Amino acid sequence: MHRALYPGTFDPITLGHLDILNKAAHMFDEVILAVADYTGKDSNFNLE
């Protein structure tokens, strides 16, 4: 089984993020999206 890890803040999520996820889904058996909280960045959304 091949897995991919895609970390990022995704704030906001963009079409580019979705394109990478779509391509990874076709290349790997499993794609893990790791949403990170970066306190040094002004966020539009919080993790809650």
C-alpha positions in Angstrom: 0.0 0.0 0.0 1.3 3.4 -1.0 0.4 6.4 1.2 0.8 10.1 0.7 0.9 12.8 3.4 -0.2 16.3 2.3 0.3 18.8 5.2 -0.7 22.4 5.2 -2.8 25.1 6.8 -5.3 25.2 3.8 -6.6 28.5 5.0 -8.3 29.1 2.7 -8.3 25.9 0.7 -7.8 26.7 -3.0 -8.4 25.0 -6.4 -4.7 24.3 -6.4 -4.9 22.4 -3.2 -7.9 20.4 -4.6 -6.0 19.7 -7.8 -3.0 18.3 -5.9 -5.4 16.1 -3.8 -7.1 14.9 -6.9 -3.8 13.9 -8.6 -2.5 12.3 -5.4 -5.7 10.3 -5.1 -5.0 8.8 -8.5 -1.4 8.1 -7.7 -1.6 6.6 -4.2 -3.8 4.1 -2.4 -4.4 6.5 0.5 -3.9 10.2 0.9 -3.7 11.7 4.4 -4.6 15.4 4.6 -2.9 16.9 7.7 -4.4 20.3 8.5 -2.0 22.4 10.6 -2.5 25.4 12.8 0.2 28.0 12.2 0.1 30.7 14.8 2.3 33.0 12.9 -0.2 33.4 10.1 -3.4 35.4 10.1 -6.1 32.8 9.6 -9.5 33.1 8.0 -10.7 30.0 10.0 -9.7 28.3 13.2 -9.5 24.5 13.7 -12.7 24.4 15.7 
